[in-house]
Amino acid sequence: MIVDRSCFLRGRTRTGVLLIHGLGGTPAEMAHLGRSLYGTGAHVLCCQLAGHCGTEEQLARTGWRDWYDSVEAALTRLRESCDTVIVGGLSMGAVLAARLAREEPERVQGLVLLAPTLRYDGWAMPRFSFLLRGLVHLPFGRRYRFREQEPFGIKDPRIRRWVQKSLNTPGNLDAGLEATPALAIREMWRLVADMRGTLPEIRQDTLLIHAREDDVASLRNAFHFQRHLGGRVETLVLEDSYHIITVDRQRQIVNRRVADFVRQAGGWELAPLAAKPEVVSDNDAAHLCDAV
């Protein structure tokens, strides 16, 4: 059984933010941003995708529709406390967030895309990465696993060392899985295929943040969203981060820009950060909210 590491921080307004982690990641990727947004008065739900925070085998047994169901259920939970909801995601989580905005225009009022990933074309990706689409359809390819390697999407050496230590510690899932199954990669591509040609249908205001030096997904991914989304798009390019911008060197800039966006969408002023957030979660929320 997979432990629920999702985290719900109850705010003091009728605005909520749903945060979605990336493929093979955990809600801890979004914890620093979540705590910052809670400080504005918003409700914040860092959800956990189906099959994640477990083993590689458990992840491989799920597909993109299962991951999307997790996001949809989280939205329903958040709407119980909120009139306005902004949905944000990191990497593949950004693609799931975009799909939710497309499918739920009445329930999603704003969209935050953080290092959105449609293709793995960053500078640290293997030269043979263009062969992956064919590989996952072969019998041996479906059993393949893609190991996490330096720089792990992190430019900050201190945080990178923390990630390395977490990945090398058996049973420690703070930094996500040590490797991603090929079947999970295939499911991500299927999600991307589902979004193909539909971005103009997404008309919510969008905040788009991407690092110029992204080692996993190049700026071309962000520019594709910028060109094709149907609503107003505000774009910020970071100059001193890699892929996991929610925990890297410029995370405070990310926090401030997302907080401003949430404040504008909700139509309220920033509130001072409470001494300690009220956490509502089934299991490991306290650990999550102290992460990073």
C-alpha positions as CSV (number, residue, x, y, z in Angstrom):
1,M,0.0,0.0,0.0
2,I,1.3,3.5,-0.9
3,V,1.5,6.0,1.8
4,D,-0.5,9.2,1.2
5,R,2.0,12.1,1.2
6,S,-0.4,14.7,0.0
7,C,-0.8,17.9,2.0
8,F,-3.7,20.2,2.5
9,L,-3.0,23.6,4.1
10,R,-6.2,25.4,5.1
11,G,-6.1,29.1,4.4
12,R,-8.3,32.1,5.4
13,T,-9.8,33.1,2.0
14,R,-12.1,31.5,-0.6
15,T,-9.2,31.1,-3.0
16,G,-7.4,27.8,-3.4
17,V,-4.3,26.5,-5.2
18,L,-3.9,23.0,-6.4
19,L,-0.2,22.0,-6.9
20,I,0.8,18.9,-9.0
21,H,4.2,17.3,-8.8
22,G,6.1,15.7,-11.8
23,L,6.5,12.2,-13.2
24,G,8.2,10.0,-10.6
25,G,8.3,12.8,-8.1
26,T,6.4,13.5,-4.9
27,P,4.3,16.3,-3.3
28,A,7.5,17.4,-1.5
29,E,8.6,19.1,-4.8
30,M,5.8,21.6,-4.3
31,A,6.0,21.9,-0.5
32,H,8.2,25.1,-0.4
33,L,5.9,26.8,-2.9
34,G,2.8,25.5,-1.1
35,R,4.0,27.0,2.3
36,S,4.6,30.3,0.6
37,L,1.2,30.4,-1.0
38,Y,-0.4,29.4,2.3
39,G,1.2,32.6,3.7
40,T,-1.0,34.7,1.3
41,G,-4.2,33.3,2.9
42,A,-5.0,30.7,0.2
43,H,-6.0,27.1,0.8
44,V,-3.2,24.9,-0.7
45,L,-3.5,21.3,-1.7
46,C,-0.3,19.5,-2.8
47,C,-1.8,16.4,-4.3
48,Q,-0.2,13.0,-4.9
49,L,-0.6,11.3,-8.3
50,A,-1.7,7.7,-8.5
51,G,1.1,5.1,-8.3
52,H,3.6,7.7,-7.0
53,C,5.5,7.7,-3.7
54,G,5.7,3.9,-3.9
55,T,7.9,1.5,-6.0
56,E,8.8,1.6,-9.6
57,E,6.5,-1.4,-10.2
58,Q,3.5,0.4,-8.6
59,L,4.2,3.4,-10.8
60,A,4.4,1.3,-13.9
61,R,1.0,-0.2,-13.2
62,T,-0.7,3.2,-13.5
63,G,-1.3,5.3,-16.6
64,W,-1.9,8.9,-17.4
65,R,-5.6,8.6,-16.9
66,D,-5.1,7.4,-13.4
67,W,-2.8,10.4,-12.7
68,Y,-5.5,12.7,-14.1
69,D,-8.1,11.1,-12.0
70,S,-6.0,12.0,-8.9
71,V,-5.8,15.6,-10.0
72,E,-9.6,15.8,-10.7
73,A,-10.4,14.3,-7.3
74,A,-8.1,16.9,-5.7
75,L,-9.8,19.7,-7.5
76,T,-13.2,18.5,-6.2
77,R,-11.8,18.4,-2.7
78,L,-10.4,21.9,-2.9
79,R,-13.6,23.3,-4.4
80,E,-15.5,22.4,-1.3
81,S,-13.6,25.2,0.5
82,C,-13.0,27.6,-2.4
83,D,-14.8,29.8,-5.0
84,T,-11.7,30.5,-7.0
85,V,-9.1,27.8,-7.8
86,I,-5.7,28.2,-9.5
87,V,-4.1,25.0,-10.7
88,G,-0.3,24.7,-11.0
89,G,2.0,21.9,-11.9
90,L,5.7,21.2,-12.3
91,S,7.1,19.4,-15.4
92,M,4.6,16.7,-16.4
93,G,2.4,18.0,-13.6
94,A,2.1,21.2,-15.6
95,V,0.7,19.2,-18.5
96,L,-1.9,17.6,-16.2
97,A,-2.7,21.1,-14.9
98,A,-3.3,22.3,-18.4
99,R,-5.6,19.4,-19.1
100,L,-7.6,20.1,-16.0
101,A,-7.9,23.7,-17.1
102,R,-9.1,22.5,-20.5
103,E,-11.6,20.0,-19.1
104,E,-12.9,22.1,-16.2
105,P,-13.1,25.8,-17.4
106,E,-15.9,26.6,-14.8
107,R,-14.0,25.2,-11.9
108,V,-10.4,26.4,-12.7
109,Q,-9.9,30.1,-12.8
110,G,-6.2,30.3,-13.3
111,L,-3.2,28.2,-14.5
112,V,0.4,28.1,-13.4
113,L,2.9,26.2,-15.6
114,L,6.3,25.5,-14.0
115,A,8.9,24.0,-16.4
116,P,6.2,22.4,-18.5
117,T,7.5,19.3,-20.3
118,L,6.2,18.1,-23.6
119,R,9.5,16.5,-24.7
120,Y,12.7,15.6,-23.0
121,D,15.1,17.9,-24.9
122,G,17.1,19.6,-22.2
123,W,20.9,19.9,-22.4
124,A,21.5,17.0,-20.0
125,M,19.3,14.5,-21.8
126,P,21.1,11.5,-23.4
127,R,21.9,11.9,-27.1
128,F,19.9,8.8,-27.9
129,S,16.7,10.2,-26.2
130,F,15.1,10.6,-29.6
131,L,15.1,6.8,-29.8
132,L,13.0,6.4,-26.6
133,R,9.6,6.5,-28.3
134,G,10.5,3.4,-30.3
135,L,12.3,1.7,-27.5
136,V,9.3,1.5,-25.1
137,H,7.3,-0.4,-27.7
138,L,9.8,-3.3,-27.7
139,P,9.6,-6.2,-25.2
140,F,13.0,-5.4,-23.6
141,G,12.3,-1.7,-23.8
142,R,9.2,-1.9,-21.8
143,R,11.3,-3.3,-18.9
144,Y,13.9,-0.5,-19.2
145,R,14.2,2.0,-16.4
146,F,15.7,5.5,-16.7
147,R,18.0,6.2,-13.7
148,E,18.1,9.7,-12.2
149,Q,21.5,11.3,-12.9
150,E,23.3,14.5,-12.0
151,P,22.4,17.3,-12.0
152,F,19.0,15.9,-11.0
153,G,17.3,19.0,-12.4
154,I,19.0,21.1,-9.7
155,K,21.7,23.8,-10.1
156,D,22.1,24.6,-6.4
157,P,24.9,22.2,-5.2
158,R,23.7,22.1,-1.7
159,I,20.2,20.9,-2.7
160,R,21.7,18.6,-5.3
161,R,23.7,16.8,-2.5
162,W,20.5,16.4,-0.5
163,V,18.8,14.8,-3.6
164,Q,21.8,12.5,-4.1
165,K,21.7,11.4,-0.4
166,S,17.9,10.8,-0.6
167,L,18.2,8.7,-3.8
168,N,21.0,6.6,-2.2
169,T,19.0,5.9,1.0
170,P,16.8,2.8,0.7
171,G,13.2,3.6,1.4
172,N,13.7,7.3,1.3
173,L,11.2,8.8,-1.2
174,D,11.7,12.5,-0.4
175,A,13.4,13.1,-3.7
176,G,11.2,10.7,-5.7
177,L,12.2,7.5,-7.4
178,E,15.8,6.5,-8.2
179,A,14.6,5.5,-11.7
180,T,11.5,6.0,-13.9
181,P,10.0,3.0,-15.6
182,A,9.9,3.2,-19.4
183,L,6.2,2.4,-19.2
184,A,5.6,5.5,-17.2
185,I,7.5,7.6,-19.8
186,R,5.2,6.1,-22.5
187,E,2.2,7.1,-20.5
188,M,3.5,10.7,-20.3
189,W,3.8,10.8,-24.1
190,R,0.2,9.6,-24.3
191,L,-0.9,12.4,-22.1
192,V,1.0,14.9,-24.3
193,A,-0.7,13.3,-27.4
194,D,-4.1,13.9,-25.7
195,M,-3.2,17.6,-25.4
196,R,-2.0,18.0,-29.0
197,G,-3.9,20.7,-30.9
198,T,-6.1,21.6,-27.9
199,L,-4.1,24.4,-26.2
200,P,-6.2,27.2,-27.8
201,E,-9.2,25.8,-25.9
202,I,-7.5,26.8,-22.6
203,R,-8.6,30.4,-22.0
204,Q,-7.7,30.9,-18.4
205,D,-5.0,33.5,-17.5
206,T,-1.7,31.6,-17.2
207,L,1.6,32.2,-15.5
208,L,4.4,30.4,-17.3
209,I,7.9,30.0,-15.6
210,H,10.8,28.2,-17.2
211,A,14.6,28.2,-16.7
212,R,16.8,29.1,-19.6
213,E,19.2,26.4,-18.6
214,D,16.6,23.7,-18.0
215,D,18.6,20.4,-18.2
216,V,15.5,18.3,-18.8
217,A,13.1,20.3,-21.0
218,S,14.4,23.2,-23.1
219,L,12.7,26.6,-23.4
220,R,11.0,25.3,-26.6
221,N,8.5,23.6,-24.4
222,A,7.5,26.8,-22.7
223,F,7.4,28.8,-26.0
224,H,5.0,26.2,-27.4
225,F,2.6,26.8,-24.6
226,Q,3.1,30.6,-24.9
227,R,2.3,30.6,-28.6
228,H,-0.7,28.3,-28.5
229,L,-2.7,28.9,-25.2
230,G,-6.0,30.7,-25.8
231,G,-5.8,33.1,-22.9
232,R,-3.5,35.8,-21.5
233,V,0.0,34.4,-20.8
234,E,2.5,36.0,-18.5
235,T,6.0,34.4,-19.0
236,L,9.1,34.5,-16.8
237,V,12.4,33.0,-17.8
238,L,14.8,32.2,-15.0
239,E,18.5,32.7,-15.5
240,D,20.0,30.8,-12.6
241,S,18.0,27.5,-12.2
242,Y,17.7,24.1,-13.9
243,H,14.5,22.0,-14.2
244,I,13.1,21.7,-10.6
245,I,12.5,25.4,-10.2
246,T,10.3,25.0,-7.1
247,V,13.4,24.0,-5.0
248,D,16.3,25.4,-7.0
249,R,18.3,28.7,-6.5
250,Q,15.5,31.0,-7.7
251,R,12.7,29.3,-5.8
252,Q,11.9,32.6,-3.9
253,I,11.4,34.4,-7.2
254,V,9.0,31.6,-8.2
255,N,7.2,31.9,-4.9
256,R,6.7,35.6,-5.2
257,R,5.5,35.6,-8.8
258,V,3.1,32.7,-8.2
259,A,1.8,34.5,-5.1
260,D,1.2,37.7,-7.0
261,F,-0.6,35.7,-9.7
262,V,-2.8,34.0,-7.1
263,R,-3.6,37.3,-5.4
264,Q,-4.7,38.8,-8.7
265,A,-6.9,35.8,-9.6
266,G,-8.5,35.8,-6.1
267,G,-8.9,39.6,-5.9
268,W,-7.5,39.9,-2.4
269,E,-4.5,41.4,-0.6
270,L,-1.6,39.4,0.7
271,A,-1.9,38.3,4.3
272,P,1.0,37.8,6.8
273,L,2.2,34.2,7.1
274,A,0.6,32.4,10.1
275,A,3.0,30.9,12.7
276,K,2.0,27.4,11.8
277,P,-0.2,26.1,9.0
278,E,-3.2,23.9,9.7
279,V,-2.4,20.7,8.0
280,V,-5.0,18.2,6.9
281,S,-3.7,14.9,5.5
282,D,-4.1,11.2,6.0
283,N,-0.5,10.4,6.8
284,D,2.8,12.1,6.2
285,A,1.8,15.8,5.9
286,A,3.9,17.2,8.7
287,H,7.0,15.7,7.1
288,L,6.0,17.1,3.7
289,C,5.4,20.6,4.9
290,D,8.9,20.7,6.5
291,A,10.6,19.4,3.4
292,V,13.2,21.4,1.5
